Amino acid sequence: MSESPEKLKLGALVALVVGSMIGGGIFSLPQNMAASADVGAVLIGWAITAVGMLTLAFVFQTLANRKPDLDGGVYAYAKAGFGDYMGFSSAWGYWISAWLGNVGYFVLLFSTLGYFFPLFGEGNTPAAVIGASVLLWAVHFLVLRGIKEAAFINLVTTVAKVVPLLLFVLIAVFAFKLEIFTADIWGVKNPDLGSVMNQVRNMMLVTVWVFIGIEGASIFSARAEKRSDVGKATVIGFITVLLFLVLVNVLSLGIMTQPALAKLQNPSMAAVLEHVVGHWGAVLISVGLIISLLGALLSWVLLCAEIMFAAAKDHTMPAFLRRENANHVPVNALWLTNAMVQLFLIITLFSASTYLSLIYLATSMILVPYLWSAAYALLLAVRGESYENAAAERSKDLIIGGIALIYAIWLLYAGGVKYLLLSALLYAPGAILFAKARLEVNKPVFTNVEKLIFAAVIAGALVAAYGLYAGFLTL
């Protein structure tokens, strides 16, 4: 090859963006959305998501270009703009979101297998938890040996994701019935859904979940043949994924009614296709999803460990998380990550947590990193930092940063008090690692402002703990 393998062209960058965003979420989208909203609210929600997520995509690209020295991930933006504790909180929240997402992947994987083997149920039966645990530690020890996702696995999983989606959309277009789609646009026949505003709010966390990974586009900036291609790839990748998501969601609502979709077992796309073409449709979607999830689990296990490892390298996390084994795998970060996955797999057994409740919690944890990234981009534009002789770009980024920040705040509101309190319960213990990291470099643990922020986190955590004990909060 004449081109250096280190330099990626636009097509390769688009493939990387699409591959990082399409995981298991889209395969469960028909049920996940129908559980919260009917047609009208779904269309409004996707419109809000399209604008909000596109501005977030631009935020990550702008920060990658204007702050190329901040290469430690999304937490680096929070740390640079708002101090060490905010940086730590973003790293901690992103890490928890990533491994909680893995727990969700395991539940979805064994829920899919439950279609063929009923003992796995919806992915949270004793048999499913045992199976997920065996698979978790098999992946763990593979990673310890330095085995990473090979190009062949990447190709197989990418095909496994895209081919079933294309077939589903093509078949669904012909099966779509306008009378089903328009039967109850605003969900008035189902009072449990609530008002249109409530429906839009309730579907928001699902829309964020299926776009997690949009920030990953900036990771490949240094490998791009042209740095400008990263922005193009982000937008093209985003639009491609958005079209897939909207088509899968909207077309399903024209094949089965909202109440029928809401009752489906996940992966609900399999049941929708089975409704149209019979048993082979469910098998096609299920097999494609299983292969896709197996590939995704390997890469996300690595990502979880690398998030902690990267944060430890710049003293945001304690030094013990910097330790690598002979194969250059961040071994302590890997053990900590998968121990937490194992713990929550066991919790799913006793709390009957479903895939949907897990992704709501995972999504709520990533809202803080997204919020601080948007706020930092807006802060740079307000200050004019790195915008010398670029007044037009500064004005554009002020608008984009402002919309992205409003969207991030809206997401916190849409998530509701329940997930805000549960997030606080997961954020609070992180202070132990933060204190250890600060003491290792002989610095005070908190500034005066950070003490107030931490006090608010502790208050929220105490309320959440009591809520779980008293029963008015559930996982």
Secondary structure as GFF3:
##gff-version 3
##sequence-region A 1 475
A	DSSP	alpha_helix	10	21	.	.	.	ID=ss1
A	DSSP	three_ten_helix	25	28	.	.	.	ID=ss2
A	DSSP	alpha_helix	29	34	.	.	.	ID=ss3
A	DSSP	alpha_helix	39	66	.	.	.	ID=ss4
A	DSSP	alpha_helix	74	82	.	.	.	ID=ss5
A	DSSP	alpha_helix	84	113	.	.	.	ID=ss6
A	DSSP	three_ten_helix	118	120	.	.	.	ID=ss7
A	DSSP	alpha_helix	126	144	.	.	.	ID=ss8
A	DSSP	alpha_helix	151	175	.	.	.	ID=ss9
A	DSSP	alpha_helix	178	181	.	.	.	ID=ss10
A	DSSP	three_ten_helix	191	193	.	.	.	ID=ss11
A	DSSP	alpha_helix	196	209	.	.	.	ID=ss12
A	DSSP	three_ten_helix	214	223	.	.	.	ID=ss13
A	DSSP	alpha_helix	228	252	.	.	.	ID=ss14
A	DSSP	alpha_helix	258	262	.	.	.	ID=ss15
A	DSSP	alpha_helix	268	277	.	.	.	ID=ss16
A	DSSP	alpha_helix	279	313	.	.	.	ID=ss17
A	DSSP	three_ten_helix	319	322	.	.	.	ID=ss18
A	DSSP	alpha_helix	331	351	.	.	.	ID=ss19
A	DSSP	alpha_helix	355	383	.	.	.	ID=ss20
A	DSSP	alpha_helix	391	427	.	.	.	ID=ss21
A	DSSP	alpha_helix	430	440	.	.	.	ID=ss22
A	DSSP	alpha_helix	448	470	.	.	.	ID=ss23
###
